[in-house]
């Protein structure tokens, strides 16, 4: 018999083949009934999973040759055995049962073998094992085995994995079981499993990540795996950024596996194919679109699981490849929630209708302003719906929320300044984006004023009404003194806006004078209260002196009239002199604040009092 598989001819004997292959036995019977039993039977198997290499191993098994089953060929042998119907019904210990036993007992218990089987299921063309590998649950079982080992505590990892030999060795720890004399290596990092996952095709990677998430893997580790996988298969970074990301993780980039489009092909997709490359670029675009859509579907919905920069680059690629609108909207929500972490370069997304070659058309803007406005709206909606915005008791969270909103406002102002130079940018889009940020989160409007001025400078043909509309977004009361001075002399602004700026300047000056007057009144009131306090203390001291004088007179014995008169006169003169000294001291303390208040600004009033001992004797 002659068997043709994938352009390769196999000249075989009928008996050893049909005794173990049910499909071949049935096809031989059909051919014999048509052409007679003595005719050479020709059988074609164009759709055999695994191609001619898998059939060659199956034929050797039928001839009794010992076939070495490994992790690299077990999936192909299991699928080919199922296709050829090499079951236990024809012979005990047939190829299907042997391959199944190897999968169940050897592959399922080994990390490296499970990854190798998943990788072997991702062939293309005639050697593709799909959908047979899915129908036989090979992919599902290997994905669950890999997910279970990936969720293992890193301290319990004892098997080799990709990058384990090339990583920088961590300092070893003393082993407690060896009395401190032995040394055992430090445990691998929490993302030790990511490198092996990045060698899988996208549908198998999605299977593993879904299983890992179901087992409770932390969202930041899942996000790290998605980010690293994207850096290998998608054109998200330039060469400098890719090498920096690779160096930061201690890994080395690898060439794409067969069936995945590289960065060069994607650049041709965005630029538009020419000639014979059109079909190949369309195929590359379709493959890239499938990868992008699959990655978006498995990104954890927890905030900060992936960086905002990564989300915006993924969003840019999804828009360029025309991914499903629902998935694009989902990425916009995720990126909008973290917009405060973005940079200006992240949100400068080229417009999809902007020509990639030649000069732009007269009606096409260079940047996708609508996309940035949707991101800002998503940020505002999610910030307003957060629990901290409605709870007055969460002061710290409210302060953080206000800080995030101010960062977004600064980002939008910088973006407006950058895109204002585009002569094709419509005034309505510029104004809508400027007004999409809540007014209360912009404490200063200097940056917004510079953006408006740059737009008016780049669009000198704008009419008076359009300029008035555009300047409505700028609050003249929130401009600094330098910005108000510039706006007052700016000929590009409407006259009404210039008058508004001057009025705002006058209000600021009047408010400053009123503030100074209020401060002076507060000083006078404080001084008056101090004088009243000193006067009250003086009257209290005077009453105490009189009381002491009466007590002394009661204690002294009665004297003759002449001596009594003389002592009374001395006592009175002594008390009188003491009272005069106290009165003089009180007047000095009372008058000193008034003198200081009456002094001219800038002068220093200094009066030193000599210490005197006041005695009533």
C-alpha positions as CSV (number, residue, x, y, z in Angstrom):
1,X,0.0,0.0,0.0
2,X,1.0,3.6,-0.6
3,X,0.1,6.2,2.0
4,X,0.6,9.9,1.1
5,X,0.9,12.3,4.0
6,X,1.8,16.0,3.5
7,X,3.6,15.4,0.2
8,X,5.6,12.4,1.6
9,X,5.0,8.9,0.2
10,X,5.2,5.9,2.5
11,X,5.4,2.4,0.9
12,X,4.0,0.0,3.6
13,X,2.7,-3.5,4.0
14,X,-1.0,-3.8,4.6
15,X,-1.1,-6.4,7.4
16,X,1.0,-4.6,10.1
17,X,-0.8,-1.4,9.4
18,X,-4.4,-2.5,9.3
19,X,-3.9,-4.7,12.4
20,X,-3.4,-1.7,14.6
21,X,-5.0,1.2,12.6
22,X,-8.8,1.1,12.4
23,X,-9.0,4.0,9.9
24,X,-6.4,2.4,7.5
25,X,-8.2,-1.0,7.7
26,X,-11.5,0.7,6.7
27,X,-9.9,2.6,3.8
28,X,-8.1,-0.5,2.5
29,X,-11.4,-2.4,2.5
30,X,-13.1,0.4,0.5
31,X,-10.2,0.5,-2.0
32,X,-10.2,-3.3,-2.4
33,X,-13.9,-3.4,-3.1
34,X,-13.4,-0.8,-5.9
35,X,-10.1,-1.9,-7.5
36,X,-9.8,-5.5,-6.5
37,X,-7.6,-7.1,-3.7
38,X,-4.5,-7.4,-5.9
39,X,-4.3,-3.8,-6.9
40,X,-1.9,-1.4,-5.1
41,X,-3.9,0.5,-2.6
42,X,-3.2,4.3,-2.5
43,X,-4.4,6.2,0.5
44,X,-4.1,10.0,1.1
45,X,-4.2,11.4,4.6
46,X,-4.0,15.2,4.1
47,X,-5.4,16.2,7.4
48,X,-3.5,13.9,9.7
49,X,-2.5,15.9,12.9
50,X,1.2,16.1,13.3
51,X,1.9,15.6,9.6
52,X,4.3,13.1,8.1
53,X,6.6,13.1,11.1
54,X,3.8,11.8,13.4
55,X,2.7,9.2,10.8
56,X,6.3,7.9,10.5
57,X,6.4,7.3,14.2
58,X,3.0,5.6,14.1
59,X,4.1,3.4,11.2
60,X,7.3,2.3,13.1
61,X,5.1,1.4,16.1
62,X,2.9,-0.7,13.9
63,X,6.0,-2.5,12.6
64,X,7.0,-3.3,16.1
65,X,9.9,-0.8,16.3
66,X,10.4,0.7,19.8
67,X,9.2,4.3,19.7
68,X,10.7,6.6,22.3
69,X,7.8,8.7,23.6
70,X,9.0,12.1,24.8
71,X,7.4,15.4,25.9
72,X,8.2,16.8,22.4
73,X,6.3,14.1,20.4
74,X,3.7,12.7,22.9
75,X,1.0,15.2,21.8
76,X,1.5,14.5,18.1
77,X,1.5,10.7,18.8
78,X,-1.7,10.9,20.8
79,X,-3.5,13.0,18.2
80,X,-2.2,10.8,15.3
81,X,-3.2,7.6,17.2
82,X,-6.7,9.1,17.7
83,X,-6.9,10.0,14.0
84,X,-5.7,6.6,12.9
85,X,-8.0,4.9,15.5
86,X,-5.2,3.0,17.1
87,X,-7.3,2.0,20.1
88,X,-7.3,-0.8,22.6
89,X,-10.1,-2.5,20.7
90,X,-7.7,-3.6,18.0
91,X,-4.7,-4.5,20.2
92,X,-3.9,-4.2,23.9
93,X,-1.2,-1.6,24.6
94,X,-1.9,0.2,21.4
95,X,-0.3,3.6,20.7
96,X,-3.2,5.7,22.0
97,X,-3.2,4.1,25.4
98,X,0.6,4.4,25.7
99,X,0.6,8.0,24.8
100,X,-2.2,8.7,27.2
101,X,-0.4,7.0,30.0
102,X,2.7,9.1,29.4
103,X,0.6,12.3,29.5
104,X,-1.1,11.3,32.7
105,X,1.9,10.0,34.7
106,X,5.0,11.7,33.3
107,X,3.9,15.0,31.8
108,X,1.4,16.0,34.4
109,X,4.0,15.8,37.2
110,X,6.7,17.8,35.4
111,X,6.9,21.5,34.9
112,X,9.3,21.4,31.9
113,X,7.4,18.5,30.2
114,X,4.0,20.3,30.6
115,X,5.4,23.5,29.0
116,X,7.0,21.4,26.2
117,X,3.7,19.7,25.4
118,X,1.9,23.0,25.3
119,X,4.6,24.4,23.0
120,X,4.3,21.3,20.7
121,X,0.6,21.8,20.4
122,X,1.1,25.2,18.8
123,X,2.4,24.2,15.4
124,X,1.1,25.7,12.2
125,X,0.2,24.3,8.8
126,X,0.2,20.6,8.2
127,X,1.8,19.9,11.6
128,X,-0.9,21.7,13.6
129,X,-2.4,19.5,16.3
130,X,-5.5,21.7,16.6
131,X,-8.4,21.0,17.2
132,X,-7.4,17.4,18.1
133,X,-5.3,18.5,21.1
134,X,-8.3,20.5,22.4
135,X,-10.8,17.7,21.8
136,X,-8.5,15.2,23.7
137,X,-8.1,17.7,26.6
138,X,-4.3,17.8,26.2
139,X,-4.1,21.5,26.3
140,X,-6.5,21.8,29.2
141,X,-4.7,19.3,31.4
142,X,-1.2,20.7,30.7
143,X,-2.5,24.3,31.3
144,X,-3.9,23.3,34.7
145,X,-0.7,21.4,35.6
146,X,1.3,24.5,34.7
147,X,-1.1,26.8,36.6
148,X,-0.9,24.7,39.7
149,X,2.9,24.7,39.8
150,X,3.0,28.5,39.0
151,X,0.9,29.1,42.1
152,X,3.2,27.1,44.3
153,X,5.1,28.9,47.0
154,X,8.5,29.9,45.4
155,X,10.3,28.4,48.4
156,X,9.0,25.0,47.3
157,X,10.2,25.3,43.7
158,X,12.8,22.6,43.1
159,X,12.4,22.0,39.4
160,X,14.4,23.8,36.6
161,X,12.6,26.6,34.7
162,X,13.5,29.0,31.9
163,X,16.1,31.6,33.0
164,X,17.0,29.7,36.2
165,X,20.6,29.2,35.0
166,X,21.0,32.6,33.5
167,X,19.7,34.6,36.4
168,X,22.1,36.4,38.7
169,X,22.5,34.1,41.6
170,X,21.1,35.3,44.9
171,X,23.1,35.1,48.1
172,X,22.6,31.7,49.7
173,X,21.2,31.2,53.2
174,X,22.4,28.9,55.9
175,X,20.5,25.7,56.2
176,X,18.9,25.1,59.6
177,X,18.6,21.4,59.0
178,X,22.4,21.1,58.5
179,X,23.3,22.9,61.7
180,X,24.1,26.1,59.9
181,X,27.1,24.6,58.2
182,X,25.5,24.0,54.8
183,X,24.3,26.6,52.3
184,X,21.0,26.4,50.3
185,X,20.1,28.6,47.4
186,X,17.7,31.5,47.9
187,X,14.1,30.9,46.5
188,X,13.3,32.1,43.0
189,X,11.4,35.3,42.5
190,X,7.5,35.3,42.5
191,X,7.5,35.7,38.7
192,X,9.8,32.7,37.9
193,X,7.2,31.1,35.7
194,X,6.7,34.1,33.3
195,X,9.6,33.3,30.9
196,X,8.3,29.8,30.1
197,X,4.8,31.2,29.5
198,X,6.1,33.7,27.0
199,X,7.1,30.9,24.7
200,X,3.5,29.7,24.2
201,X,1.2,30.7,21.4
202,X,-1.5,33.2,22.4
203,X,-4.4,30.8,22.9
204,X,-2.4,28.5,25.2
205,X,-1.1,31.5,27.1
206,X,-4.7,32.6,27.6
207,X,-5.5,29.2,28.9
208,X,-2.7,29.2,31.4
209,X,-3.4,32.8,32.6
210,X,-7.1,32.0,33.0
211,X,-6.3,29.0,35.1
212,X,-3.7,30.9,37.2
213,X,-6.3,33.6,37.9
214,X,-8.8,31.0,38.9
215,X,-6.4,29.6,41.5
216,X,-5.9,33.0,43.2
217,X,-2.7,34.4,41.7
218,X,-2.0,38.0,42.6
219,X,-3.2,40.5,40.0
220,X,0.2,42.3,39.8
221,X,1.9,39.0,38.9
222,X,-0.6,38.2,36.2
223,X,-0.2,41.7,34.9
224,X,3.6,41.3,34.8
225,X,3.2,38.1,32.8
226,X,0.9,39.9,30.3
227,X,3.2,42.9,30.0
228,X,6.3,40.7,29.4
229,X,4.4,38.5,26.8
230,X,3.3,41.7,25.0
231,X,6.9,43.0,24.8
232,X,7.9,39.7,23.1
233,X,5.0,39.4,20.6
234,X,3.8,43.0,20.0
235,X,5.4,46.2,18.8
236,X,4.7,48.2,21.9
237,X,8.1,49.6,22.6
238,X,11.0,50.9,20.6
239,X,14.3,49.0,20.7
240,X,15.7,51.1,23.5
241,X,12.7,50.6,25.8
242,X,12.6,46.9,25.0
243,X,16.2,46.4,25.9
244,X,15.8,48.4,29.1
245,X,12.8,46.3,30.1
246,X,14.7,43.1,29.4
247,X,17.7,44.3,31.4
248,X,15.5,45.3,34.3
249,X,14.1,41.8,34.6
250,X,17.4,40.0,34.0
251,X,16.1,38.3,30.9
252,X,17.1,38.2,27.2
253,X,14.8,38.6,24.3
254,X,14.1,35.8,22.0
255,X,13.0,35.5,18.4
256,X,9.3,34.9,17.8
257,X,8.0,31.4,17.4
258,X,6.8,30.3,14.0
259,X,3.4,31.7,13.2
260,X,3.7,35.0,15.0
261,X,4.3,38.3,13.2
262,X,7.3,40.3,14.1
263,X,7.6,44.1,14.6
264,X,8.8,44.7,11.0
265,X,5.6,43.2,9.6
266,X,3.5,45.3,11.9
267,X,5.2,48.5,10.8
268,X,4.3,47.5,7.2
269,X,0.7,47.0,8.4
270,X,0.5,50.5,9.8
271,X,2.2,52.0,6.8
272,X,0.1,50.1,4.3
273,X,1.4,47.2,2.2
274,X,2.6,47.5,-1.4
275,X,2.7,45.0,-4.2
276,X,3.2,41.4,-3.2
277,X,3.6,42.3,0.5
278,X,-0.1,43.2,0.8
279,X,-1.3,39.7,1.5
280,X,1.5,39.0,4.0
281,X,0.9,42.3,5.8
282,X,-2.8,41.6,6.1
283,X,-2.0,38.2,7.6
284,X,0.4,39.7,10.0
285,X,-2.2,42.3,11.0
286,X,-4.8,39.6,11.5
287,X,-2.4,37.7,13.8
288,X,-1.5,40.8,15.7
289,X,-5.1,41.7,16.1
290,X,-5.9,38.3,17.6
291,X,-3.0,38.6,20.0
292,X,-4.1,42.1,21.1
293,X,-7.7,41.1,21.6
294,X,-6.7,38.0,23.6
295,X,-4.5,40.0,25.9
296,X,-7.1,42.6,26.5
297,X,-9.6,39.9,27.5
298,X,-7.4,38.5,30.3
299,X,-6.0,41.8,31.8
300,X,-7.0,41.8,35.5
301,X,-9.6,44.4,36.2
302,X,-8.0,45.4,39.5
303,X,-6.4,48.9,39.4
304,X,-2.6,49.1,39.1
305,X,-2.3,45.4,38.0
306,X,-0.6,46.7,34.9
307,X,0.9,50.2,34.3
308,X,-1.0,53.0,32.6
309,X,1.8,53.3,30.1
310,X,1.4,49.7,29.0
311,X,-2.4,50.1,28.7
312,X,-2.0,53.2,26.6
313,X,0.5,51.5,24.2
314,X,-1.8,48.5,24.0
315,X,-4.7,50.9,23.3
316,X,-2.8,52.6,20.6
317,X,-2.1,49.3,18.9
318,X,-5.7,48.1,19.3
319,X,-6.9,51.3,17.6
320,X,-4.4,51.0,14.8
321,X,-5.3,47.3,14.1
322,X,-9.0,48.0,14.4
323,X,-9.7,45.6,17.2
324,X,-13.2,44.9,18.5
325,X,-14.9,48.1,19.7
326,X,-16.0,46.5,23.0
327,X,-12.4,45.5,23.8
328,X,-11.1,49.0,22.9
329,X,-13.7,50.5,25.2
330,X,-12.6,48.2,28.0
331,X,-8.9,49.3,27.6
332,X,-10.0,52.9,27.7
333,X,-11.8,52.3,31.0
334,X,-8.7,50.7,32.5
335,X,-6.4,53.3,31.2
336,X,-8.7,56.2,32.2
337,X,-8.8,54.9,35.8
338,X,-5.0,55.3,36.0
339,X,-4.6,58.4,33.8
340,X,-2.9,60.3,36.6
341,X,0.1,57.9,36.1
342,X,0.5,58.7,32.4
343,X,3.0,60.9,30.7
344,X,2.6,63.3,27.8
345,X,4.3,60.8,25.4
346,X,1.8,58.1,26.4
347,X,-1.2,60.0,25.3
348,X,0.2,61.4,22.1
349,X,-1.7,58.9,20.0
350,X,-1.6,59.5,16.2
351,X,-5.0,59.7,14.5
352,X,-5.9,56.5,12.7
353,X,-7.0,58.6,9.6
354,X,-3.7,60.5,9.6
355,X,-1.7,59.6,6.5
356,X,1.5,57.6,7.3
357,X,3.2,58.8,4.1
358,X,3.2,62.3,2.6
359,X,1.7,65.4,4.0
360,X,-1.5,65.3,6.1
361,X,-4.8,66.2,4.4
362,X,-6.4,69.6,5.2
363,X,-9.2,68.0,7.2
364,X,-7.2,65.4,9.3
365,X,-5.7,66.1,12.7
366,X,-2.4,64.6,13.5
367,X,-3.4,63.3,17.0
368,X,-6.5,61.5,18.3
369,X,-7.9,64.2,20.5
370,X,-11.2,62.4,20.9
371,X,-9.4,59.4,22.4
372,X,-7.7,61.6,25.1
373,X,-11.1,63.2,25.9
374,X,-12.7,59.8,26.4
375,X,-9.8,58.9,28.7
376,X,-10.3,62.1,30.8
377,X,-14.1,61.5,30.9
378,X,-13.5,58.0,32.2
379,X,-11.1,59.3,34.9
380,X,-13.6,61.9,36.0
381,X,-16.5,59.4,36.1
382,X,-14.6,56.8,38.1
383,X,-13.2,59.4,40.5
384,X,-16.7,60.8,41.2
385,X,-18.1,57.4,41.7
386,X,-15.4,56.3,44.2
387,X,-16.4,55.9,47.9
388,X,-13.9,58.6,49.0
389,X,-15.7,61.3,47.0
390,X,-19.0,60.8,48.8
391,X,-17.6,60.2,52.4
392,X,-16.7,63.4,54.3
393,X,-14.8,61.4,56.9
394,X,-12.0,60.1,54.6
395,X,-9.8,63.2,54.6
396,X,-6.6,61.4,53.5
397,X,-8.3,59.6,50.6
398,X,-9.9,62.9,49.5
399,X,-6.5,64.6,49.5
400,X,-5.0,61.8,47.4
401,X,-8.0,62.0,45.0
402,X,-7.5,65.8,44.7
403,X,-3.8,65.3,44.0
404,X,-4.6,62.7,41.2
405,X,-7.1,65.1,39.6
406,X,-4.5,67.9,39.6
407,X,-2.0,65.7,37.9
408,X,-4.5,64.9,35.2
409,X,-5.3,68.6,34.8
410,X,-1.6,69.3,34.3
411,X,-1.3,66.4,31.8
412,X,-4.3,67.7,29.8
413,X,-2.8,71.3,29.7
414,X,0.5,69.9,28.5
415,X,-1.3,67.9,25.9
416,X,-3.3,70.9,24.7
417,X,-0.1,72.9,24.4
418,X,1.5,70.2,22.3
419,X,-1.5,69.6,19.9
420,X,-2.3,73.3,19.6
421,X,0.3,73.7,16.9
422,X,-1.6,71.4,14.6
423,X,-3.3,73.6,12.1
424,X,-5.9,70.9,11.3
425,X,-7.2,70.6,14.9
426,X,-10.7,71.8,15.1
427,X,-11.5,74.5,17.7
428,X,-14.5,72.6,19.0
429,X,-12.3,69.6,19.9
430,X,-9.7,71.8,21.6
431,X,-12.4,73.5,23.6
432,X,-14.2,70.3,24.6
433,X,-10.9,68.7,25.9
434,X,-10.0,71.9,27.8
435,X,-13.4,71.9,29.5
436,X,-13.5,68.2,30.2
437,X,-11.4,68.7,33.3
438,X,-13.5,70.0,36.3
439,X,-12.8,73.6,37.1
440,X,-12.1,73.1,40.7
441,X,-9.0,70.9,40.1
442,X,-7.2,73.7,38.3
443,X,-5.9,76.0,41.0
444,X,-3.9,77.9,38.4
445,X,-4.8,78.5,34.7
446,X,-1.4,79.6,33.5
447,X,-0.7,76.4,31.5
448,X,-4.2,76.5,30.0
449,X,-3.7,80.1,29.0
450,X,-0.4,79.2,27.3
451,X,-2.2,76.4,25.4
452,X,-4.9,78.8,24.3
453,X,-2.4,81.4,23.2
454,X,-0.4,78.8,21.2
455,X,-3.6,77.7,19.5
456,X,-4.5,81.2,18.5
457,X,-1.0,81.8,17.3
458,X,-1.2,78.7,15.1
459,X,-4.7,79.6,13.8
460,X,-4.5,83.3,12.9
461,X,-7.6,83.0,10.8
462,X,-9.9,82.3,13.8
463,X,-12.7,84.8,14.0
464,X,-13.6,87.0,16.9
465,X,-16.5,84.8,18.0
466,X,-14.3,81.7,17.9
467,X,-11.6,83.4,20.0
468,X,-14.2,84.4,22.5
469,X,-15.5,80.8,22.7
470,X,-12.0,79.5,23.2
471,X,-11.1,82.0,25.9
472,X,-14.1,81.1,28.0
473,X,-12.2,78.1,29.4
474,X,-9.6,80.4,31.0
475,X,-10.5,81.9,34.3
476,X,-8.7,85.3,34.5
477,X,-8.9,85.3,38.3
478,X,-6.7,82.2,38.5
479,X,-3.9,83.6,36.4
480,X,-0.6,84.6,38.0
481,X,0.6,88.2,37.9
482,X,3.0,87.4,35.1
483,X,0.3,85.7,33.0
484,X,-2.1,88.6,33.6
485,X,0.5,91.0,32.5
486,X,1.1,89.0,29.3
487,X,-2.6,88.6,28.6
488,X,-3.2,92.4,29.0
489,X,-0.7,93.1,26.2
490,X,-1.6,90.0,24.1
491,X,-3.1,91.2,20.8
492,X,-4.4,87.8,19.9
493,X,-6.9,87.8,22.7
494,X,-10.3,89.5,22.2
495,X,-10.7,93.0,23.6
496,X,-13.3,91.7,26.1
497,X,-10.9,89.2,27.5
498,X,-8.2,91.8,27.9
499,X,-10.6,94.0,29.8
500,X,-11.6,91.1,31.9
501,X,-7.9,90.5,32.7
502,X,-7.5,94.2,33.7
503,X,-10.6,94.1,36.0
504,X,-9.2,90.9,37.6
505,X,-5.9,92.7,38.2
506,X,-7.8,95.6,39.9
507,X,-9.8,93.2,42.0
508,X,-6.6,91.5,43.1
509,X,-5.1,94.9,44.1
510,X,-8.2,96.0,45.9
511,X,-8.4,92.8,47.7
512,X,-4.7,93.2,48.7
513,X,-5.4,96.7,50.1
514,X,-8.5,95.5,52.0
515,X,-6.4,92.7,53.4
516,X,-3.8,95.1,54.7
517,X,-6.4,97.4,56.2
518,X,-8.0,94.4,58.0
519,X,-4.6,93.5,59.4
520,X,-4.0,97.1,60.7
521,X,-7.4,97.1,62.4
522,X,-6.6,93.7,64.0
523,X,-3.3,95.2,65.4
524,X,-5.1,98.3,66.8
525,X,-7.7,96.1,68.5
526,X,-4.9,93.9,70.0
527,X,-3.1,97.0,71.3
528,X,-6.3,98.4,72.9
529,X,-7.0,95.1,74.7
530,X,-3.4,95.1,76.0
531,X,-3.8,98.7,77.3
532,X,-7.0,97.8,79.1
533,X,-5.3,94.7,80.6
534,X,-2.4,96.8,82.0
535,X,-4.9,99.4,83.4
536,X,-6.8,96.8,85.2
537,X,-3.6,95.4,86.7
538,X,-2.7,98.9,87.9
539,X,-6.0,99.5,89.6
540,X,-5.7,96.1,91.3
541,X,-2.3,97.0,92.7
542,X,-3.5,100.3,93.9
543,X,-6.3,98.6,95.9
544,X,-3.9,96.2,97.4
545,X,-1.6,99.1,98.6
546,X,-4.5,100.8,100.3
547,X,-5.5,97.6,102.0
548,X,-2.0,97.1,103.3
549,X,-1.9,100.7,104.6
550,X,-5.0,100.2,106.7
551,X,-3.7,96.9,108.1
552,X,-0.4,98.6,109.2
553,X,-2.3,101.4,110.9
554,X,-4.4,98.9,112.9
555,X,-1.3,97.0,114.1
556,X,0.7,100.1,115.3
557,X,0.2,101.2,119.0
558,X,-1.3,104.6,119.7
559,X,1.2,107.5,120.0
560,X,1.2,111.0,121.2
561,X,-0.4,113.6,119.0
562,X,2.9,115.2,118.0
563,X,4.7,112.0,117.2
564,X,1.6,110.5,115.6
565,X,1.2,113.5,113.5
566,X,4.8,113.5,112.4
567,X,4.8,109.7,111.7
568,X,1.5,110.0,109.9
569,X,3.0,112.7,107.8
570,X,6.1,110.6,107.0
571,X,4.0,107.5,106.4
572,X,1.7,109.4,104.1
573,X,4.6,111.0,102.3
574,X,6.2,107.5,102.0
575,X,3.1,105.9,100.7
576,X,2.5,108.9,98.4
577,X,6.0,108.6,96.9
578,X,5.4,104.8,96.5
579,X,2.1,105.3,94.8
580,X,3.6,108.0,92.5
581,X,6.4,105.5,91.5
582,X,3.8,102.8,90.7
583,X,1.7,105.2,88.8
584,X,4.7,106.3,86.8
585,X,5.5,102.7,86.0
586,X,1.9,101.9,85.0
587,X,1.9,105.0,82.7
588,X,5.1,103.8,81.0
589,X,3.7,100.3,80.4
590,X,0.4,101.7,79.1
591,X,1.9,104.3,76.8
592,X,4.6,102.1,75.3
593,X,2.2,100.1,72.9
594,X,0.6,103.3,71.8
595,X,3.9,104.8,71.0
596,X,4.9,101.6,69.1
597,X,1.6,101.7,67.2
598,X,2.0,105.3,66.3
599,X,5.6,104.8,65.0
600,X,6.2,105.0,61.3
601,X,6.5,101.7,59.4
602,X,10.1,100.5,59.3
603,X,11.1,102.4,62.5
604,X,12.0,100.5,65.6
605,X,10.8,101.8,68.9
606,X,13.1,100.9,71.8
607,X,12.8,102.0,75.4
608,X,14.7,100.4,78.2
609,X,13.4,100.7,81.7
610,X,15.7,100.9,84.6
611,X,14.9,98.5,87.4
612,X,14.0,100.3,90.5
613,X,13.2,99.1,93.9
614,X,9.9,100.6,95.0
615,X,9.4,100.8,98.8
616,X,6.6,102.1,100.8
617,X,8.8,103.1,103.7
